[in-house]
Amino acid sequence: MDYVLHPKSEIDGRIKKLKDRMDDIDGALLFQAVDMCYFSGTAQDGLVYIPRDGEPIIMMKRSLVRAKEESPLEVRPLKNMRNLKEDLGIKTSATIGLEMDVLPCSFYFRVNKALEDASFVDVAERIKHIRSVKSEFEIKLAKEAAQMLVEGFSTVPDHIKEGMTEVELMCRMESEMRLMGHQGSLRFRRFNSIVPIGHIMSGSSAAIPSFLASPTGGRGTSVVFPHGPGYRKIKRNEPVFVDTVGICNGYIADATRIFSLGKIEPGLVEAYEASCQIEEAIAREMMPGRTARELFELSESEGARLGYGDFLGGPVGSKCGFVGHGVGLELDEYPVLAPLDHEIQEGMTIAVEPKIIYPGKGVLGVEDTFLTTSSGALRLTEMPLEIWEV
């Protein structure tokens, strides 16, 4: 896979969108790697400063050489943060936006000291809404990620065997996709979140809850990594839950399918078919002008109508609270299909994931990544919806 750099026109357009949202601040000072890459084209160690008036300033510590190769903008060396006010040309009593959802306290204290009398506001929400709408450049990469994912899922029947562990099957699928160009890890914009590239769990282990902001948890491999695939052995006639991502040059596509060695019980098949109906209902209505709240409520009403309201998104008392999420450079992007007023716009890439969770039995669910267009939602992860019986 080619190493794709971000065109200057792409970076300039993103910067303009952020500047257009700066009526109340003098500039945005960014340290988070994904945001830096989004607005500069490089994720090396340093900072990106975007003033409301004037040109952006990119300062990198390590590796400066790579940052200059990767970014279409001018990149300066960052020697220390003590001289930020002078180096960035920040005026006295300026109001500066920071990524307060992810910025470590140690960075905040250093910036506060360096900028002296500046005041700070959270700029993360503005950035997340800007990033939720993808450009043609981004959509092309998302489509390639989706195709990688389709090809990755198609290899599962070649590897799945009775008695193999969940971890082993995950390794086999990951190996196939790494050879296609998958980067092998993904970004998740949450504190204390550790995310493997996928959840492959079998039978009852798929329904084990965890801390992760996800419908599914899983046992995981240790108390330090307590979710995702574990060492449970795959058995015949049980659902094998495969939920993983494709990534092309940083851009993510997300999908879930159910596999099985032989037939699973009819009631579980019916639950899976219900999840497919719910996904279809959401996709039909996922068009510009609708809201995330409306789509979530549609999911809940469809789940109740089909008789799965007590298990959709998790059992009563531990429901995940959403039925879909944006994907892009991070797995958990806007919009979130939850009781939120996020507006659906053209050019969003959204993973829709209605999952029916039965504690002690397993998870039956589907997930696909869709692109929102003026005429409706286009499924990017185009592959068979039925249970993949091996």
Backbone torsions as a table, in degrees:
resi	resn	phi	psi	omega
1	MET	NA	137.0	-179.5
2	ASP	-69.8	148.7	176.2
3	TYR	-85.9	105.3	-170.7
4	VAL	-90.6	127.3	174.4
5	LEU	-98.3	156.1	-177.8
6	HIS	-87.9	124.3	179.2
7	PRO	-62.7	150.9	179.8
8	LYS	-60.6	-37.5	179.5
9	SER	-61.2	-35.8	178.4
10	GLU	-65.7	-48.0	-179.6
11	ILE	-64.4	-43.6	179.8
12	ASP	-60.2	-40.9	180.0
13	GLY	-64.9	-39.1	178.7
14	ARG	-66.5	-43.1	179.9
15	ILE	-62.1	-41.6	179.0
16	LYS	-60.7	-40.7	179.3
17	LYS	-62.3	-38.7	178.6
18	LEU	-70.1	-42.1	178.6
19	LYS	-60.5	-36.0	179.8
20	ASP	-64.9	-16.0	180.0
21	ARG	-106.3	21.9	-174.5
22	MET	-108.8	31.1	-178.1
23	ASP	-57.7	-33.3	-173.5
24	ASP	-106.2	3.4	179.8
25	ILE	-132.6	158.8	-178.8
26	ASP	-90.6	-19.9	179.7
27	GLY	179.4	167.3	178.0
28	ALA	-120.7	128.3	-179.0
29	LEU	-111.1	114.3	-170.1
30	LEU	-113.3	135.0	178.5
31	PHE	-123.2	-21.0	-176.8
32	GLN	-70.1	134.0	-170.3
33	ALA	-57.8	-42.6	-177.2
34	VAL	-67.8	-43.5	178.0
35	ASP	-64.2	-40.8	177.4
36	MET	-59.7	-45.2	-179.8
37	CYS	-64.0	-40.5	-178.9
38	TYR	-59.9	-39.9	-175.8
39	PHE	-99.4	-4.4	-179.6
40	SER	-132.6	-20.4	-177.7
41	GLY	91.3	1.5	177.3
42	THR	-138.9	145.6	179.4
43	ALA	-116.2	28.7	176.7
44	GLN	-71.8	178.1	-172.3
45	ASP	-84.7	111.7	-179.8
46	GLY	174.9	-137.3	-178.9
47	LEU	-151.8	160.2	174.0
48	VAL	-127.9	125.6	176.3
49	TYR	-114.9	123.2	178.7
50	ILE	-116.0	104.3	178.6
51	PRO	-79.5	154.9	176.3
52	ARG	-63.1	-39.2	178.6
53	ASP	-119.6	126.3	179.2
54	GLY	111.4	-179.4	-175.5
55	GLU	-88.2	149.1	177.0
56	PRO	-65.5	152.7	178.8
57	ILE	-121.5	123.6	179.5
58	ILE	-110.8	120.9	-180.0
59	MET	-126.9	124.2	-175.4
60	MET	-126.4	142.6	179.6
61	LYS	-99.5	-48.0	-176.8
62	ARG	-152.5	120.2	-0.7
63	SER	-100.7	122.2	179.0
64	LEU	-62.5	-40.3	-179.3
65	VAL	-60.1	-46.9	-180.0
66	ARG	-67.1	-39.4	179.7
67	ALA	-59.4	-40.1	179.1
68	LYS	-67.4	-32.1	178.1
69	GLU	-74.0	-33.8	-172.4
70	GLU	-89.0	-36.9	-175.7
71	SER	-87.1	138.0	174.8
72	PRO	-79.5	-3.5	-179.9
73	LEU	-100.7	166.6	176.5
74	GLU	-68.5	134.9	179.9
75	VAL	-120.0	128.8	179.4
76	ARG	-107.4	159.7	175.3
77	PRO	-74.5	145.9	173.6
78	LEU	-110.3	109.5	-177.7
79	LYS	-91.2	-41.2	175.7
80	ASN	-160.5	172.2	-178.8
81	MET	-101.4	0.8	-178.7
82	ARG	-68.2	-28.1	-176.2
83	ASN	-103.4	24.8	-175.8
84	LEU	-57.4	-42.5	-176.2
85	LYS	-58.4	-46.0	-179.7
86	GLU	-73.2	-45.8	-176.8
87	ASP	-62.2	-34.9	-177.7
88	LEU	-96.0	-5.5	179.7
89	GLY	65.5	38.6	-178.2
90	ILE	-86.7	127.5	-175.4
91	LYS	-75.0	164.6	177.2
92	THR	-63.0	140.5	178.6
93	SER	60.4	30.8	179.7
94	ALA	-72.3	155.2	172.8
95	THR	-106.0	119.7	-172.4
96	ILE	-118.2	135.6	176.5
97	GLY	-88.5	133.3	177.0
98	LEU	-125.0	156.9	177.5
99	GLU	-82.9	78.7	-171.3
100	MET	-73.4	-10.3	176.7
101	ASP	-77.1	-21.2	-175.6
102	VAL	-131.7	-11.2	-174.1
103	LEU	-69.9	124.0	177.2
104	PRO	-62.7	148.9	179.5
105	CYS	-57.4	-37.6	-178.5
106	SER	-60.9	-37.2	176.4
107	PHE	-68.2	-43.0	-179.7
108	TYR	-58.4	-45.8	-178.3
109	PHE	-64.2	-38.0	178.6
110	ARG	-67.2	-42.2	178.3
111	VAL	-66.7	-42.8	179.7
112	ASN	-59.2	-41.0	179.0
113	LYS	-69.3	-42.0	-177.0
114	ALA	-69.0	-35.7	-177.2
115	LEU	-93.8	1.7	172.2
116	GLU	56.0	-97.5	-171.1
117	ASP	-94.5	15.9	177.9
118	ALA	-71.5	155.1	171.8
119	SER	-112.9	156.0	-171.9
120	PHE	-127.0	144.0	175.3
121	VAL	-132.4	162.7	179.5
122	ASP	-83.1	124.3	179.1
123	VAL	-105.8	-0.2	-173.3
124	ALA	-61.9	-41.6	-178.3
125	GLU	-60.9	-41.4	179.4
126	ARG	-62.5	-43.3	-179.1
127	ILE	-64.9	-43.0	-177.9
128	LYS	-65.2	-36.0	177.2
129	HIS	-70.6	-38.1	176.5
130	ILE	-62.2	-46.1	-176.6
131	ARG	-70.0	-17.4	-177.5
132	SER	-68.6	-22.8	179.4
133	VAL	-103.5	120.2	-173.2
134	LYS	-93.2	147.5	175.3
135	SER	-84.3	173.2	176.3
136	GLU	-60.7	-37.0	176.8
137	PHE	-58.8	-45.9	-179.3
138	GLU	-71.2	-39.8	-179.2
139	ILE	-62.4	-38.0	177.8
140	LYS	-60.4	-44.1	179.6
141	LEU	-68.3	-37.9	177.6
142	ALA	-62.7	-39.7	178.5
143	LYS	-65.5	-38.4	178.0
144	GLU	-67.2	-38.1	176.4
145	ALA	-62.9	-40.1	179.0
146	ALA	-64.6	-40.6	179.2
147	GLN	-66.1	-39.3	174.9
148	MET	-58.5	-41.7	-178.9
149	LEU	-66.4	-43.1	177.4
150	VAL	-58.4	-45.1	-179.8
151	GLU	-67.0	-35.9	177.8
152	GLY	-64.7	-44.1	177.7
153	PHE	-62.1	-35.1	-177.5
154	SER	-66.9	-15.9	179.6
155	THR	-87.4	-14.9	-176.1
156	VAL	-57.7	-45.2	179.4
157	PRO	-59.5	-24.9	179.2
158	ASP	-73.4	-21.1	-172.2
159	HIS	-112.7	-29.4	-172.7
160	ILE	-67.9	130.2	-179.4
161	LYS	-143.6	149.5	175.7
162	GLU	-62.3	133.1	178.2
163	GLY	92.6	-14.0	176.3
164	MET	-76.5	153.7	-179.7
165	THR	-83.3	160.8	175.7
166	GLU	-57.6	-42.7	-179.2
167	VAL	-61.5	-40.6	-179.6
168	GLU	-63.3	-43.2	178.5
169	LEU	-64.8	-39.3	176.8
170	MET	-60.5	-42.7	179.5
171	CYS	-63.0	-40.2	179.9
172	ARG	-63.2	-46.3	-179.4
173	MET	-66.8	-42.1	179.6
174	GLU	-62.3	-41.4	179.0
175	SER	-59.2	-42.7	178.7
176	GLU	-60.3	-44.1	-176.2
177	MET	-76.7	-29.8	175.5
178	ARG	-61.7	-37.7	178.3
179	LEU	-68.6	-20.9	175.9
180	MET	-83.4	-10.3	-179.3
181	GLY	116.4	3.6	177.5
182	HIS	-60.6	138.2	-175.7
183	GLN	-77.4	-12.4	172.9
184	GLY	87.1	-3.1	175.7
185	SER	-154.2	166.4	-180.0
186	LEU	-142.0	162.0	-178.3
187	ARG	-95.6	141.4	179.2
188	PHE	-139.5	122.3	-169.3
189	ARG	-88.9	60.7	178.9
190	ARG	-144.3	142.3	177.0
191	PHE	-65.9	137.9	176.5
192	ASN	65.4	19.8	178.7
193	SER	-101.0	128.2	175.8
194	ILE	-119.4	124.8	-169.7
195	VAL	-128.8	121.1	170.8
196	PRO	-74.8	172.4	-178.6
197	ILE	-75.2	-5.8	177.7
198	GLY	-171.3	162.7	173.5
199	HIS	-109.5	111.7	170.3
200	ILE	-119.7	109.5	-178.7
201	MET	-135.0	150.7	-176.6
202	SER	-118.1	144.5	175.4
203	GLY	52.1	-135.0	-173.4
204	SER	-65.8	-24.1	-177.1
205	SER	-66.2	-25.5	178.8
206	ALA	-65.7	-24.2	-177.4
207	ALA	-94.2	2.8	177.3
208	ILE	-70.4	125.7	-177.6
209	PRO	-73.9	158.9	174.6
210	SER	-148.3	179.9	-178.0
211	PHE	-72.8	-19.6	-169.1
212	LEU	-64.7	142.1	175.9
213	ALA	-75.5	74.9	-174.8
214	SER	-153.1	153.6	175.6
215	PRO	-61.2	-33.8	-175.8
216	THR	-112.7	156.2	179.6
217	GLY	-119.2	-83.0	-176.7
218	GLY	98.9	156.9	-176.8
219	ARG	-67.8	-40.7	-174.5
220	GLY	79.2	-170.4	-174.6
221	THR	-107.2	-11.4	179.3
222	SER	-168.0	172.7	176.9
223	VAL	-69.6	-17.9	177.1
224	VAL	-85.1	-26.2	177.4
225	PHE	-127.0	70.3	-167.6
226	PRO	-91.0	47.1	172.5
227	HIS	-161.7	166.0	-178.1
228	GLY	87.0	-165.1	-177.0
229	PRO	-63.7	146.3	177.7
230	GLY	-128.0	-152.6	-174.1
231	TYR	-101.2	12.2	175.9
232	ARG	-64.8	140.8	179.6
233	LYS	-88.2	138.1	-178.7
234	ILE	-73.4	134.0	-178.3
235	LYS	-114.1	166.2	176.1
236	ARG	-75.9	155.4	171.6
237	ASN	60.1	34.6	173.8
238	GLU	-136.8	153.1	179.6
239	PRO	-71.1	134.6	173.6
240	VAL	-109.9	112.9	-172.0
241	PHE	-89.2	117.7	-178.9
242	VAL	-119.8	109.1	-178.3
243	ASP	-129.6	107.7	-176.3
244	THR	-147.4	177.4	-174.0
245	VAL	-124.4	149.1	165.8
246	GLY	-102.8	145.5	-179.8
247	ILE	-136.8	124.5	178.1
248	CYS	-120.1	112.0	-179.3
249	ASN	48.1	44.0	175.4
250	GLY	94.6	-18.8	-175.5
251	TYR	-92.7	136.2	-166.9
252	ILE	-106.5	140.8	163.9
253	ALA	-124.7	145.7	-171.3
254	ASP	-130.7	137.0	179.7
255	ALA	-154.0	159.0	176.7
256	THR	-137.1	138.3	168.9
257	ARG	-139.5	160.1	177.2
258	ILE	-106.8	130.4	175.7
259	PHE	-113.7	163.4	174.9
260	SER	-158.0	149.4	170.8
261	LEU	-95.6	97.6	-173.0
262	GLY	85.4	-175.1	-174.4
263	LYS	-81.3	146.8	171.9
264	ILE	-104.7	165.1	-173.3
265	GLU	-61.8	145.5	-174.2
266	PRO	-55.1	-37.5	-179.0
267	GLY	-62.3	-35.1	178.2
268	LEU	-73.4	-35.6	175.2
269	VAL	-61.8	-42.6	179.7
270	GLU	-63.9	-37.9	177.8
271	ALA	-64.4	-40.6	178.1
272	TYR	-64.2	-43.0	178.4
273	GLU	-61.7	-34.9	176.9
274	ALA	-65.3	-40.2	179.2
275	SER	-63.7	-36.4	177.0
276	CYS	-65.0	-39.0	177.9
277	GLN	-64.8	-39.3	179.8
278	ILE	-66.7	-42.9	177.6
279	GLU	-59.7	-44.2	-180.0
280	GLU	-61.5	-41.2	179.8
281	ALA	-63.7	-41.6	179.1
282	ILE	-66.0	-45.9	-178.3
283	ALA	-59.6	-37.7	179.2
284	ARG	-61.4	-33.9	-175.3
285	GLU	-99.6	-2.0	-174.9
286	MET	-85.2	81.7	-176.4
287	MET	-136.0	161.5	-179.1
288	PRO	-53.0	135.1	179.8
289	GLY	103.2	-24.5	175.6
290	ARG	-78.0	165.5	179.1
291	THR	-115.9	158.9	176.7
292	ALA	-59.3	-38.0	179.4
293	ARG	-60.0	-44.5	-179.3
294	GLU	-62.9	-40.6	-179.0
295	LEU	-70.1	-37.3	176.7
296	PHE	-65.1	-44.4	179.6
297	GLU	-64.5	-35.0	175.6
298	LEU	-62.5	-43.7	177.7
299	SER	-59.7	-45.6	-179.2
300	GLU	-63.1	-42.1	-178.4
301	SER	-69.2	-37.8	177.8
302	GLU	-66.8	-41.3	178.1
303	GLY	-60.2	-42.7	178.9
304	ALA	-67.6	-41.1	-179.0
305	ARG	-61.9	-37.0	-177.8
306	LEU	-84.1	-6.1	176.6
307	GLY	92.6	17.9	-176.8
308	TYR	-121.0	18.9	-176.1
309	GLY	-58.8	-31.9	-177.7
310	ASP	-78.1	-8.0	-176.3
311	PHE	-127.7	-10.3	179.3
312	LEU	-68.0	123.6	-178.2
313	GLY	77.6	5.7	-178.7
314	GLY	122.1	161.8	178.4
315	PRO	-69.7	159.8	179.3
316	VAL	-53.3	131.0	-179.9
317	GLY	99.4	-16.7	179.0
318	SER	-143.2	36.4	177.8
319	LYS	-71.4	148.1	-176.7
320	CYS	-74.2	-24.9	175.0
321	GLY	87.6	6.9	175.8
322	PHE	-151.2	163.2	-179.7
323	VAL	-127.8	9.8	178.8
324	GLY	179.1	167.5	-176.5
325	HIS	-159.6	152.7	174.2
326	GLY	-69.0	152.4	173.2
327	VAL	-130.9	149.5	-180.0
328	GLY	-169.3	-119.4	174.0
329	LEU	-75.4	-18.7	175.2
330	GLU	-126.0	156.8	-177.6
331	LEU	-73.3	-31.5	-173.2
332	ASP	-110.2	65.1	-179.2
333	GLU	-94.9	172.8	173.3
334	TYR	-81.6	152.1	0.2
335	PRO	-82.5	156.7	172.6
336	VAL	-103.0	122.1	-179.5
337	LEU	-80.3	84.8	-173.3
338	ALA	-149.3	-177.8	176.9
339	PRO	-70.3	63.0	-179.3
340	LEU	-131.5	154.0	-177.5
341	ASP	-94.0	34.4	174.3
342	HIS	-65.9	125.1	-179.0
343	GLU	-85.1	134.8	175.8
344	ILE	-76.6	128.7	179.7
345	GLN	-126.1	158.7	176.2
346	GLU	-63.7	138.5	177.0
347	GLY	93.5	13.5	175.6
348	MET	-92.4	145.0	172.2
349	THR	-110.2	115.8	-169.3
350	ILE	-127.7	128.8	173.9
351	ALA	-91.5	121.9	178.4
352	VAL	-103.3	125.6	-171.9
353	GLU	-140.3	73.2	173.0
354	PRO	-73.9	117.4	-176.4
355	LYS	-127.3	132.9	-178.5
356	ILE	-104.6	119.0	-169.9
357	ILE	-114.5	120.3	178.7
358	TYR	-111.7	104.4	177.1
359	PRO	-55.0	133.1	-179.7
360	GLY	85.7	-11.1	-178.9
361	LYS	-119.9	-48.3	-179.2
362	GLY	147.4	-169.7	-178.6
363	VAL	-121.8	130.8	174.5
364	LEU	-118.1	116.7	-178.0
365	GLY	-169.4	165.0	-179.9
366	VAL	-127.8	156.7	174.3
367	GLU	-152.8	137.4	175.2
368	ASP	-141.0	153.2	174.5
369	THR	-97.5	128.0	-178.1
370	PHE	-116.0	149.2	169.9
371	LEU	-105.6	126.2	178.4
372	THR	-82.2	131.0	178.4
373	THR	-126.4	173.6	-179.5
374	SER	-64.2	-23.0	-178.0
375	SER	-104.1	4.8	178.6
376	GLY	132.6	-171.3	-176.2
377	ALA	-91.8	134.5	179.4
378	LEU	-109.6	120.5	179.1
379	ARG	-71.9	123.1	178.2
380	LEU	-89.5	-35.4	179.7
381	THR	-87.6	72.9	-172.2
382	GLU	-85.2	102.6	177.6
383	MET	-154.8	166.6	-175.8
384	PRO	-53.9	140.8	-179.0
385	LEU	-91.5	-22.6	-175.5
386	GLU	-69.3	161.6	175.5
387	ILE	-59.4	131.7	-177.8
388	TRP	-86.4	95.1	-178.4
389	GLU	-88.6	126.4	-176.7
390	VAL	-106.7	NA	NA
